[in-house]
């Protein structure tokens, strides 16, 4: 067991709306992430004010008189983005990562996606098939200068969420991969109780980010993390899917 430091293990990129569709954002391709039109931001980002990720979801407490007391439902998922970037002493150096970041965000109201990879590998390693990444759609707001004493001059960009969030999705290749490690059939007694599916994609665990459906919830239910709960004798199909997969897979369960 070993810890991973945050330094060097966070990679962030900006992709313009024109270069990636909402459907592609659900599982961005290796080609899009490494394209020349994608701005690799990591070398220009300061830790100061760094905030990029999901936040608390909205709570819905609009209860009816027949609802259980203190019943709170989950509303919209929320996320945030604020990044500070270093300014370059030579604003005309087109090879500078600092200048590239400035040129990207100096014009406000730009729509795009921030993509972040955390802890998988060092920031200078290219995006690769199977990487776990989080994708956030934002409008880049107005740039503000940040000048504090002897610190380097920076500029800060607040990003306005645009309702599209894919936490810990998987980078796909030009050809989608197949979901693995989901048994096509299983037989057990109802009394044996719940069990968890463990789907993988490109060798990576996708249990928490796959989607699951039950063909008959009177026979068995499945949670959003792949836990199957037998209810009554019979046959039921559990479908497992992910945007980066070639197709959904079916887990046929026979209960006695």
Helices and strands as residue ranges (DSSP letters): E 10-16, G 17-19, H 22-25, H 30-33, E 39-40, G 42-44, E 45-55, E 59-60, E 73-74, E 78-86, H 97-105, E 110-118, E 132-146, E 154-170, E 185-188, G 190-192, E 195-196, E 200-201, E 204-205, E 211-214, E 220-222, E 227-230, E 234-241, E 249-255
